[in-house]
């Protein structure tokens, strides 16, 4: 059936080019009867002018396969919207604007991808724009499961990816762009019903997930995140009390949860955090799982902790962040929570290592949930016995180093007194000889 559809599309294309009957016969004869060979034939017959754009489309569909991609999602990934995502203000779209964007992308898909991906059916989770136009909810997918299997074969996917190397195409950036534009063009004032505003914040979460995976090293990509923050804050003001409970009033705290290292570091260096109602110590609390935040990207989270500690301690020269807060105690308490996964403990020791590097006190007392009071050093040493870590030697070395630094030093008078006493004992001993 899929073979027949592709054959018909090839013949229709020929008719569109005013092929005569002999040309149409030639088209039919050159098409392979084996599906995989047919897909190979079609892929390599795409117009070279469209090859890069087709490769982008294939990569986007592959990346978004687990989330379901609507035609509007797909339309707004187009390069023609890149500047609009950054510069356009929040402005609701009407039905004509929505359907125009969808139609434009559907036409481009047909000409660029030769029918290997199509618009068919609707996605399971209704998009916000579907309130105005049902077309916005139509689903983009592979023509058939066998097309997916073919395009995702290692050698075929490598070929597609190679066409994008020179332009450094980042699929997560364009999917972030699409989410941002949808947030900027949501239809009218949303109903404050929970299920409607839930879709809005679901889209915002999706945008944050793409941000966390995107390459944010270029100014334009960074500006996308900045615009996302301003857009989310604007919606938060429009729908007070309807944003996710676990999201702080500060977008910067949300960025910490999603490990946007580059963005957070830029904000720490460029802005007065107090104007945003947040301190570095507060951000550390969010990064470590406080206040309802749960950061499951533990491996990535280590770098965020390092960035925040570097700013909190002024590059290690001031450890006051540990003196007046429970941050260090919070890190240590998790080591005693035995119901957690072993992998978590291994990562937590990496966090402990970073804290020690930035001057955390190994003699600080930690009050455990079972009523015991133990020093940080005791908890760390006992924890390393229960959960051996590859960097155990390094951690113990840092612990010893910090313990020696934390030992109170004798005053000048005490040192002189000790020296005099030692000299006296030495003189008495010589007198006895």
SEPAVEX-189002 format. One record per residue: x, y, z of N, C-alpha, C in turn. Coordinates in steps of 0.05 Angstrom, whole numbers, plus 32768, in hexadecimal, padded with zeros to 4 digits. Example, Ala and Ser with C-alpha at 12.3 -4.5 7.8 and 13.67 -1.06 7.14 Angstrom:
REM SEPAVEX-189002
81087F8E809C80F67FA6809C81087FBE809C 81017FD3808E81117FEB808F81028001809D 
This chain:
REM SEPAVEX-189002
80117FE88000800080008000801180198000 8026801A8012803780318013804780347FF8 804E801D7FEC805C801E7FD3804A802B7FBD 803180237FBE801E802E7FAA801B804C7FAE 801980557FC7801780727FCC802F80817FC1 804680777FC6805E80857FBD806080857F9E 8057806F7F928056806E7F74804380837F69 802B80847F76801780977F6D802180B47F70 802F80B97F87803A80D47F8B804F80DB7F76 805F80C77F6E807380CB7F59806680D27F3F 805180C37F38804280C77F1F803480E37F1F 802880EA7F37801B81047F398030811B7F35 804881167F41805D812A7F3D8064812D7F20 806581177F12806A81177EF5805581267EE6 803C81227EED802681307EE08028814E7EE5 803081557EFE803481717F04804A817D7EF4 805D816D7EEB807381777EDA806C81747EBC 8053816D7EB7804981697E9B805881527E8D 805F813D7E9B806B81257E8E805681197E7B 8060810E7E65804E80FF7E53804C80E27E5C 803D80D27E4E803880B67E56805280A67E57 806580AC7E45807F809E7E44808F80A47E5D 808F80BE7E64809E80C67E7D809280B87E95 807880B77E96806B80AA7EAD8072808C7EAF 8073807F7E98807B80637E978097805F7EA1 80A980727E9980C580717EA380C680747EC1 80B680867ECC80B5808A7EE980AD80707EF7 809980637EEC808F804A7EF880A480347EF7 80B380327EE180C6801D7EDD80DF80207EEF 80E680387EF580FF803C7F0580FA80397F23 80E080387F2C80DB80357F4880DF80187F51 80EF80137F6580F47FF87F6F80DA7FEC7F7C 80D87FD37F7B80C07FC67F8780C57FBF7FA4 80DE7FBD7FAD80E57FB87FC980E37FD37FD8 80D57FD37FEF80D07FEB7FFE80EA7FFA8006 80FD7FEB801181167FF8801A812580048003 81267FF67FEC813380017FD5812480197FCA 810980187FCD80F9802F7FC480FF80487FD5 810180447FF08108805A8001812380667FFA 813680537FF58151805C7FED8150806C7FD4 814180637FC1813E80717FA78132808D7FAB 811D808E7FBB811080A87FC0812280BC7FCF 813080B27FE4814280C37FF3815880CF7FE2 816280BF7FD0817980C97FBF816F80D87FA6 815580D97FA2814B80E97F8C814081047F95 8142810A7FAF813981247FB8814B81397FAB 813F814F7FA2814D81657F958164816F7FA7 817D81707F9D819481797FAD818F81947FBB 817F81A57FAE817981BF7FBA816A81BC7FD4 815A81A67FD6814A81A27FEE8156818F8002 816E81847FFC8179816E800C817E81768029 8189818E802D818E819780498174819B8058 816181A8804B814781AC805981398192805F 813A817F804C812E81658050813B81578068 8156815980698165814C8080815D8158809A 81588173809B814E818080B38134817480BC 8122817180A98107816780AE8108814A80B9 8118813980AC811B811E80B68126811D80D2 8139812E80D88145812E80F2813181388108 8121814C8101810D8156811480F98141811A 80EF8133810680DB811E810A80E68108811B 80FF81018116810C80EC8126810F80F48143 8117810D8148811C81168163810281188173 80EC8120816580D38124817380C0810C8172 80CB80F5816980BA80DE816580AB80D5817F 80B880D8819680AC80CE81AF809780E281BA 809780FB81B08085810F81BB806C811581AB 806B810B819380568112817F805A812F8176 805C8132815C8062814B814F80498154813F 803E816B814780288176813780328185811F 8021818A810C802A819980F4803181B680FC 802481C18111802C81DC811A804781DB8128 804C81C78138806681C38145807C81C4812F 807781B4811A808A81B08105808D81CA80F5 807781D780EF807881F080DF808A820580EB 8089820881068097821D811480B482178119 80BE8200811080DA81FA811180E9820680F9 80DA820F80E580E6821980CC80F8823180D2 810D823380C28121824980C58115826480C2 80FF826680B380F2828080AE80E6828C80C7 80E3827C80DC80D8828580F580ED828B810B 810782888104811B828A8119811D82A68125 811C82BB8114811D82D6811E810382DE812C 80ED82D4812180D282DB812D80D082D0814A 80DC82B8814E80DB82AD816980E882BF817E 80FD82CD8175810C82DF818880FF82FB8189 80F88305817280EF8322817080D283268174 80C18313816C80A48318816D809A8319818A 8088832B8190807C832C81AB8066831681AE 805B831381C68045830181C9802D830C81BA 802282FD81A8800C830681977FFC82EE818D 7FE482EB81967FD482D3818E7FD082D18170 7FD182B981667FCC82B3814A7FAF82AD8146 7FA482B4812E7F8982AC81277F8A82938116 7F73828A810E7F71827180FF7F80827280E4 7F7E828980D67F8B828C80BC7FA9828980BF 7FB5829680D47FD2829580D87FDB827980DF 7FCC826B80EF7FD3824F80F77FD2823D80DF 7FBC823E80D07FB9822C80B97FCC823380A2 7FD3824C80A07FE78254808B800282488091 800B824980AB8024823D80B38024821F80AF 800E821280B5800C81F580B2800D81ED8095 7FFE81FB80847FFD81F58067801981F8805A 8026820E8062804182138057805481FC805C 805381F38075806581DD807C805D81C2806F 804381BE806D803A81A58060804381A58042 804281BB8035804B81BD8019806981B88017 807881C3802A809581C0802A809C81A2802F 808E8195804180938179804680908168802D 807C816E801E8077815E8006808D81627FF1 8095817B7FEE80AA81807FD980C681787FE2 80CB81797FFD80E68174800780EA8156800D 80D68149801880DA812E802380CE81188012 80C4811F7FFC80BA810B7FE880A780F77FF3 809681008006808180EF8010808980DC8027 80A380DD802F80AC80CA804480A280D28060 809A80EB8064808C80F3807C807281018073 805E810080848044810A807B803481158093 801E8122808E800C812C80A27FF4811980A2 7FEF810B80B87FDA80F780B97FD080F480D6 7FB580F580D97FA980F280F47FAE810A8105 7FA98106811F7FAE811C81327FBF8112814A 7FCC812581577FDC811D816E7FCA81198186 7FD5810A81997FC4810181B17FBE811981C3 7FD3812981C97FCF814081DB7FC9815981CB 7FB1816481CF7FA8817B81BF7FB9819381C5 7FC281A081B07FD281B881B27FBF81D181B7 7FCB81E681C37FBC81FE81C97FAF820A81B1 7FBE820B819A7FB4821881827F9C82098175 7F9881F0817E7F8281E081737F6781EC817C 7F6781FE81907F4F820B81987F44821D8181 7F57822681707F508238815A7F4E82288140 7F618216813C7F62820681237F6981E98129 7F5881D781217F5D81BA81267F7581B18116 7F7B81BF81017F9281B780F07FAC81B88100 7FAE81CA81137FC781CD81237FCD81B38132 7FB981A181357FBD818981457FC381718133 7FC5817481197FCA815E81077FE78154810B 7FEB813A81088004812D810F8017812A80F8 8031813080FC8046812B80E98053811080F0 805580FF80DD806280E580E2806D80D980C9 807C80C380CD808780B580B5807080A980A5 807480A6808B8060809A807A8058807E8084 806C8070808F806780548099807E804D80AC 8079803A80BD808D803080CF80A7802880C1 80A4801D80A980BC8014809A80CD802C8090 80C08043808C80CF805B808580E08063809D 80D4806380B580E2806980CE80FA805780D1 80F5803D80CD810B802980D08122802E80BC 811A803580A4812E803A808F813E80548095 8131806A809C813F808380A08150808380BA 8149807180CC8158806F80E5816E805A80E5 8171804D80CF8188803B80CC81A2804B80CF 81B5804180DE81CD805180E481DA805E80CC 81DD804F80B681EA805A809F81D980708091 81BF806D809281AD8081808581AC809A8096 81A9809680B181A880AD80C381C380BD80C2 81D980AE80C081F380BB80BE81F580CC80A5 81E980C3808F81E980D2807681D880EB807A 81C180E9808681B08101808B81BF8115809D 81CB810B80B281D9811C80C581F1812A80B8 81FE811C80A5821681288098820F81408087 81F68141807E81ED8158806D81E98171807E 81E8816D809981E2818480AB81FB818D80BA 8211818080B68229818680C6823381A280C1 823381AB80A9823F81C580A2822E81DC80AE 821481D880B1820381EE80BB81FF81EB80D9 820A81D680E6820881D2810381EB81D4810C 81DA81C480FF81BD81C5810681B881B78120 81AA81C5813281A381BA814D818581B7814E 817C819E814D815F8198814D815181A28166 815F81A2817D815381AC8195814E81CA8195 815F81D88187815B81F58185814281FC8175 813E81EE815F812681F4814E810D81EB815C 810E81D5816B80F681CC817A80F081E08191 810581EB819D8102820081B180F5821981A4 80FF8220818C80F38236817D80D682328178 80CE821A817180B28213816C80A182178185 80AA820C819C809C820F81B58099822C81BD 80AE823C81BA80AE825881C18099826781B1 80998262819680868270818580698269818C 806582508193804A8248819B8041825581B5 8055825881C8804F826781E08049828481DB 8056828F81C7805282AC81C0803882B181B0 802D829B81A48016829F81937FFD8290819D 7FFC828981B67FE5827A81C17FCC828B81BC 7FB6827D81B47F9E828C81AC7F90829A81C3 7F8D82B581C07F7E82C481D37F8682C081F0 7F7482C882027F7982C3821F7F6E82A78225 7F808296822E7F78827A82347F638279824A 7F53826582497F41825F82607F5382588278 7F4B826082907F5B825982A77F56823D82B2 7F47822E82A27F42821282AB7F5D820382AB 7F5F81F182BF7F7881E482C47F8381D582AB 7F7181C7829D7F7A81B782867F8581C8826F 7F7A81E1826D7F8381F282577F9E81FF825E 7FA0820A82767FBA8216827E7FCF82008282 7FC681E882887FD981D182897FE781CC826F 7FD981D082597FE581CD823E7FFA81E3823A 7FF481FB82438007821182408021820A824F 801F82018268803781FB8277804481E1826E 803581CF8262804181B88256805281C0823F 804981D3822F805981DE8219807281EC8223 807081FA8239808782088245809B81F3824F 809281DE825B80A581C8826480B381BC824C 80A481B8823780B081AC821F80C681BF8214 80C181D9821580D581ED820C80ED81EB821D 80EA81E88238810081E6824A811181CD8245 810481B7823E8112819E8239812381A18220 811881AE820B812981B281F3814081C581F9 813B81DA820A815081EC8212816781DE8220 816081CA8231817481BC8240818681AB822E 817C81A38217818C81938205819881A281EE 819181BC81EB819A81CC81D581B681D781DA 81C481DD81C481DE81EA81C681D9820881C9 81DF821381E081DA822F81E681F3824181E5 8206823881D5821F824781D3821E825F81C1 8209826181B082078278819E81F4828C81A9 81F882A681A481E782BB81AF81CA82B881A7 81C482B0818E81A882AD8186819A82978195 81A88281819A819C826B81A98197827481C6 81AA828381D181A7828C81ED818F82A081EF 818C82B081DA817682C381D9815B82B481D8 815A829D81CC8141828D81CC8139828681E8 814C827E81F9814782788215813E82918224 814B82A7821F814382C0822B812782C88225 811F82C4820B810482CA820380F082B6820F 80F9829D821280E88289821F80E28292823C 80F6829B824A80F382A4826580DF82BB8267 80E282CF825580D082E6825680B482DE824F 80B182CB823C809682C28234808982B3824A 809882A18258808C8292826E808482A58285 809582B9828A808E82CC82A0807582DC8298 807282E2827F805A82F18276804182E1827A 804282C78273802B82B58276802682B18294 803A82B182A4803782AD82C1802782C582CD 802D82DD82C3801E82F482CC800182F482C2 7FFD82E882AA7FE282E7829F7FD082D382AC 7FDD82BD82B67FCD82A882C27FD882A282DE 7FD782B582F07FE282B1830B7FD5829A8319 7FE7828A83267FDD827383347FD8825A8324 7FDD825C83097FD8824582F87FF1823A82EC 8008824482F48021823882EA8029822182FD 803B821082F4804281F88304804C82008320 804281F18334804A81F78350806881F68354 807581E38347809181DF834C80A381F2833D 80978205832E80A78219831F80A882328331 80C0823B833580C58253834580BB826B8336 80B78281834580B0829B833980C782A48326 80DF829A832A80F682A2831A80FB828F8304 80FC829982EB8103828882D4811F827C82D7 8130828C82E4814C828282E8814C826982F9 813B8266830C8139824E831C812F8236830B 811D823C82F98114822782E6812B821E82D4 813A823282CB8152822C82BA8166821A82C9 8168821E82E3817A820E82F4817081F182F4 815581EE82F7814A81D382F8814F81C482DE 814F81D282C8815281C582AE816F81C682A4 818281CE82B6819E81CD82B081A781DD8298 819C81F5829681A58207828081BE82168289 81D58208828981EE8212829481F5822D8288 81F6822E826E82008247826181EE825E8268 81D4825A826781C18270826D81C4827A828A 81C58267829C81C7826D82B981E1827C82BE 81F7827382B38211828082B78211829C82AC 820482A08295820282BB828981F282CD829B 81DC82C382A681CB82D482B781D982DA82D2 81E882C782DC81F782CC82F5820B82E282F2 821782E382DA822C82F782D68222831282CD 8209831282C28200832B82B581EB833A82C4 81DD832D82D781C6833B82E381C7833B8301 81B8834E830C81B4834F8329819F833B8331 81A78325833E8195830F8344817E83188357 8184832C836881708334837B81578340836D 815C834C835581468357834681348341833C 813E8329833A812F83128331812383038349 8128830D8361811D83008379812A82E5837F 814482E38379815182C9837D816E82CE8384 817A82BC8394819682BD839A81A482A48390 81BE82A4838F81CD828C838681C78275839A 81C5827C83B481C0826783C781A4825A83C2 8191826A83BA8176826083B38178824E839B 818882568387818B8246836F8199822B8375 81AB822C838881B88213839081A48200839D 8192820B83AC817D81FB83B9816C81ED83A3 816581FC838E815581F08378816681DB836A 817F81E18365819081CD8356819381B38366 819181B583808195819D8391817B818F8399 81658199838D814B818A83918139819683A6 813F81AE83B0812E81BA83C4811581C683B8 810281CE83C880EA81DD83C180DA81D083AB 80D981B583AC80C881A7839980D581A2837E 80ED81AD837A80FB81A883618108818D8362 8106817E834D81138164834C812381628331 813C81648333814D8164831B815781488316 814C813B83018153811F82FC816B811D82E9 8174813482DE818B813382CD81A4813682DF 81A8812282F081BC8125830581D8812882F9 81DE811B82E381F8811C82D881FE813982CF 81EA814682C281ED816182B981EC817482D1 81DD816D82E681D9817F82FC81F48186830A 8207817483098221817A8316822E8194830C 822C819882F2823881B082E6822981C982F0 820F81C782F281FF81DE82FC820781E48319 820B81D0832A821481D48345822F81E28346 824181D98334825C81E58333825A8203832B 824A820A831882478225830F823C82378326 8227822D8333821B823C8349822E823F8361 823D822A83678250822D837E826682408377 826F8240835E828482528356827B826F835A 826282758354825882908358825282958375 82488281838382408285839F8259828A83B1 826F827D83AA8287827F83BA829C829183AE 829582A0839982A882B2838C82C182A48384 82BD828F837582D4827E836B82E482718382 82D5826A839782E2825A83AC82EF826B83C2 82ED828683C082FB829683D482E9829D83EC 82D0829783EA82BD829E840082AA82878404 82AB827A841A82998262841F828182698431 8279828384328263828B84438249827D843B 824782748423822E8266841B8229824E842C 823E82438438823B822B8449823682338466 823B824B846D823A82538489821D82598492 820D8264848181F3826E848981DC8260847B 81E18249847081CB823A846381CD821D8468 81B8820F846181B781F2846581BE81E3844B 81C981F1843781CF81E4841E81E181CC8421 81F781CF842F820A81B9843381FD81A28442 81ED81A8845681DF8193846581CB81848453 81BE8193844181AB8186842E81B98172841C 81D18179841381E08167840281E7814D8412 81EF8151842B81F8813A843B81E281288443 81CA8133844881B48123845281AC810D843E 81AF8113842481A68100841081B780E68411 81CF80E8841B81E180D1841D81D580BC8430 81C680C5844481BA80B38458819F80A98450 819480B28439817980A98431817C808F8420 817D8079842D8184805F842081708055840C 81588061840A8144805783F7814A806183DA 815D807383D88163807D83BD8175806A83AD 8175806E83938184805D838181A380618384 81B2804B838381D0804D838581DC80618372 81D18063835981DC8076834681DA80928350 81C58098835F81C180B2836A81D880B9837E 81DF80A5838E81F480AA83A2820F80AF8394 821480A0837F822D80A48370822F80C08366 821980CA835A821880E68351821A80F98368 820D80F3837F820D810683958229810983A0 823980F5839F825580F883A88265810B8395 825D810B837C8269811F836A8262813B8373 8249813F837B824081598385824F8160839F 8253814C83B18262815083CA827F815983C3 828A814C83AF82A5815283A782A7816F839F 829381798390829381958387829181A7839F 827F81A083B2827C81B183CA829681B383DA 82A4819D83DD82BD819D83EB82D281AE83DD 82D281AD83C282E481BD83B282DF81DB83B7 82C681E283BD82C081FF83C182BE820683DF 82CA81F683F082CD81FE840C82B881F68420 82A881E28419829481D8842D82A281CD8445 829681D1845D82A281C98477829D81AC847D 82B2819B847E82AE817E848482A6817A84A1 82AA818E84B282A3818B84CF8287819584D5 8278819F84C0825D81A884C4824B819184CE 823A819884E28228818384ED820F818184DC 8207816984D781EE816484C781DA815484D8 81C2815F84DA81AC815284EA819D813F84D7 819F812584DC8192811284CB8175810C84D3 8166810184C1814A80FC84C7814580E884DE 815880D784E3815680C384F9815E80CF8514 816580E98514816C80F6852D818980F78533 819A80EA852481B780EA852881C38105851F 81D9810C852B81E8812385238204811A851B 820B811D85028225811484F98233812B84EA 824D812A84EA825C813E84DB825B813784BD 8260814A84AD826181458490827681308489 828D8132849682A3811F8491829A81038497 828C80FF84AD828380E484B5826F80D984A0 825D80EA8498824880E18485825680D9846A 826980E98462827680E48448828780CB844A 829680C8845F82A780B08461829680968463 828180978473826F808084758261807A845A 82598090844D824B808D8433825D8080841E 82768087841E8288807C840A828D805E840E 828A80558427828C8038842D8274802A8421 825C8036842582438029841B8240802B83FD 8248804283F28245804783D58260804F83C9 8271803B83C4828C804283BA828A805383A0 829B8066839E829B8079838882B68078837A 82B6807A835F82CF807A835082E3808F8359 82D880A6836482EA80BC836C82ED80BC838B 82EB80A5839782EC80A483B5830780B083BF 831D80A983B2833780B383BB833880D283BA 832D80DD83A4832D80FA83A1831B810783B6 830480FB83BB82F2810683CF82FE810683EB 830B80EF83F2831780ED840C832F8101840E 833D810583F88353811883F88349813483FD 8333813C83F08327815683F4831D81598411 83118143841B830781448436831E8149844A 8334813A8447834B813E84598356815B8456 83578165843E836181808439835081958446 833581928443832381A5844F832381A3846E 8326818B8478832681878496833F819584A1 835581938493836D81A1849D836B81BF849C 835C81C98488835881E68485834581F0849B 833281DF84A3831E81E784B6832881E684D3 833E81D884D8834981D684F4835181F284FD 834981FA851583508215851F836E82178523 8379822E851A83968232851D839C82408537 83B38239854483BB8245855D83C282638558 83BD8273856C83C4828F856B83E28292856C 83EC82AA8566840982AF8567841382AA8583 840582B38598840D82B085B4840F829285BB 83FA828285B183FA826585B78412825885A9 841882618590842F825485828449825B8590 844C827585998464827D85A88467826E85C2 8450826B85D08450825D85E98459824085E5 844E823485D08455821885CA8473821685C3 847D822A85B48499822985AC84AB822C85C5 84A3823F85D784B3824485F084B3822B8601 849B821E860384998206861484AB81F08609 84AB81EE85EE84BB81D985E284D981DF85E6 84E081F985E484FC820185E8850581FB8604 84F38201861884F981FC863584FF81DE863A 84EC81CD862E84F081B08632850A81A78625 851181B3860F852A81AB8602854281B38613 854081CC861F855681D58630855A81C48649 854381BB8655854581AA866D8551818F8666 85498185864E8553816C86468572816D8642 857B8183863685988187863285A78189864D 85988196866085A68198867B85AA817E8688 8597816B8682859A8151868F85B081408683 85B68146866A85CA8135865C85E581388668 
